[in-house]
Amino acid sequence: MSEMSDREFVRIGPIHSISNGRIVTEIDTEFHLRFGEDRPSYAGMHYCPWCGKSISRDLWNREKKK
């Protein structure tokens, strides 16, 4: 995941710090896929695309309420 972040395919950080693009999904997560060059779009991820581990706070909060 960190290598993808270094190549700017994945953005790791709080959603409120995204200032140069638009957010496509309303997922409470710090992991976003980045699409586009000039004005990128960001799509939040619930699961890691490589290992399948849950990475979003949204899913963690849902499990906590059960």
C-alpha positions in Angstrom: 0.0 0.0 0.0 2.8 2.4 0.8 4.4 1.8 -2.6 1.1 2.7 -4.3 1.0 5.8 -2.1 4.5 6.8 -3.2 3.3 6.5 -6.9 0.2 8.6 -6.0 -2.3 5.9 -7.0 -3.5 5.7 -3.4 -3.8 8.6 -1.0 -3.4 7.9 2.7 -4.7 10.6 5.1 -7.8 12.2 6.5 -10.6 13.1 4.1 -10.7 16.7 5.2 -7.1 17.3 3.9 -8.1 16.5 0.3 -8.1 19.9 -1.4 -7.2 19.4 -5.0 -9.9 17.2 -6.3 -13.4 15.7 -5.7 -14.4 12.9 -3.4 -16.6 10.3 -5.2 -17.6 8.2 -2.2 -18.9 9.0 1.3 -16.8 6.3 3.0 -15.3 7.1 6.4 -11.7 6.0 5.6 -8.2 7.4 5.3 -7.4 5.3 2.2 -8.6 6.6 -1.2 -7.9 5.5 -4.8 -6.8 8.5 -6.9 -8.0 8.8 -10.5 -7.1 11.5 -13.0 -4.3 14.0 -13.5 -5.4 17.7 -13.5 -8.3 17.5 -11.1 -8.2 14.0 -9.6 -11.1 12.1 -8.1 -10.8 10.1 -4.9 -12.8 6.9 -4.1 -12.7 5.6 -0.6 -11.9 2.0 0.1 -13.5 -0.3 2.7 -11.0 -3.2 2.1 -7.4 -3.4 1.1 -7.3 -4.5 -2.6 -4.3 -6.8 -2.0 -5.0 -8.7 1.3 -8.8 -8.1 1.8 -8.3 -6.6 5.3 -10.9 -4.1 6.5 -9.3 -0.6 6.4 -12.2 1.8 6.8 -13.4 3.4 10.0 -16.9 3.1 8.7 -16.8 -0.8 8.8 -15.0 -0.7 12.2 -17.7 1.5 13.7 -20.5 -0.8 12.3 -18.8 -3.9 13.9 -18.3 -2.0 17.2 -22.1 -1.2 17.4 -23.1 -4.9 17.2 
